Amino acid sequence: MKHPLPLILFISFLFVWGQVQADNPDKDLSTGLTIDHTVSRFGHDFYRYLADHRRTYFSDATENLIIRERPSARWGSIIWVESYGNQVYYNRIGAGGTDIKSLAESASIQINKRLQKLKVERMFNKSVDLAEDEIQL
């Protein structure tokens, strides 16, 4: 008679996996992270609004974003967003009363478009590289 241990372990694994899926219906573990590397109140607000907009409208996004800021007392802040070493957004936020929420929401849309374009370019470059390899053979 075979040992039932492997079967018991497999059934336990399926049970635990089902619990993880039930506890996480939005599949938060597979979505991209938005990391805050800002220092000013404007930068933190920009991060918060961008992350909220991205979570609401682009919940299937898997790319990680890092929001960086270089503040200046005279000119406001320079905000840029990077994804895997590529700069996907750049803008200045004035020291005056700028509508940070609408700026962050439009940035989220622009970033999503840029990330989709980069994804297509990477796919195209891979196919071009493969075609070049075939020619050299």
N, C-alpha and C positions, 0 to 999 in steps of 0.2 A: 504494500500500500504506500502511495506517495505521501510525502509530508504536506499538510495543509498550510504550512507557514507562508509560502509564496502567495497563495490564493488569499489568505487573510490580510497580508500586507497590501496586496493590490486593491482589495475591497476597502481597506482603511484609507488608502491613498485617494480613491474615488470619492469616498465620503468627505474627507478633508477638502478636496478640490471643489466639491459641490458647495460646501459651507463657505469657502472663500468667494466663489462666484455669487452666492446668495447675499453675502455681506457686502459685496462690491458690485452692484448692478451697473454702475456707470463705468466700470473698468478703469478706475483712476490710476491703477498701476501701469497701464499701457500708454497713458498720455504724457506729453512732454512737460518738462518742468520749466518754470519761469523763475529765474534767480535774480534777487535784488542786490545790486552792487552800487546803489545810489547813496548819497550822503545828506542831501537837503530835503526839506519838506516837500518841495516841488517834485523832486526825483522820486520820493517815496509815494506821493500821490499818483504820479505817472505810472509807476510800477503797479500799484494797487488797481487802478482803473484798467490798465492794459491786461493784467492777469485776469481780472473779472470778465472783461469782454472776450478774451481768448477762451476762457473756460466756458462761457455761455454760448458763443457762436461758432467756435472752432474746437469743439470738445474732442474731435477725433485727431487733432494734431499730435504728432509724436515727436516733433523736434524740440530740443531743449533751447531755451533762450536765456541770455544773460543781459540784463539791463545795466548799463554803466553810465556814469555821470561825471562831468568835470564842472564843478560850480565856479562861478565868478561873481564877485560882488558888483562889478560894474556892468557886465553883459548878461547876467542871468546864468543859465546852466546849458551845457551841451550834453545832450542825451544821445546815446547810440545803443543799438541792440545787436548782439552777436549770436550766431547760431553755428556751432561747430567750427569756430574760427573765422567765419565769414560775417562781415558787417552787413546786416540786412535792413538797418534803419539808422538815420542820422538826422538830428534836428536840434535847433536852439530853442530854449524856453526862456522868454524874456523875464526880467526881474519884476515887471509889473504884473497886473492882474490878467493872466492868461487863463483861458478856459481849459484847464488841464484834462478834464474828463473827455471832452470832444477831441482834443489832440491825441490822447491815448487811444481812443476808440478808432480814429482814422489811422493811427499808427498800427493798430492790430490788424486792420484790413490790409494795409500796405505790406506789412510783414508777411501775412499769410500768402498774398499774391507773389511776393518775392521768393518765399520758400517753395511754393509750387513751381515757379520758374526754375529755380536751382535744381529741384528734383528732376524736372524734365531734361535740363541740360546735362545732369549727371548720367541719366539714362541714355541720352544721345551719345555722350562721350564714351560711355562703356561700349555701345554698339559700334562706334567708329573705331575704337581701339581693337575690338575683336575682329572687325573687318580688315584692319591693317595687319593683324597677326596672321590672318588667313592668307593674305596676299604674299607675305614674306615666306610662307611655307612653300 
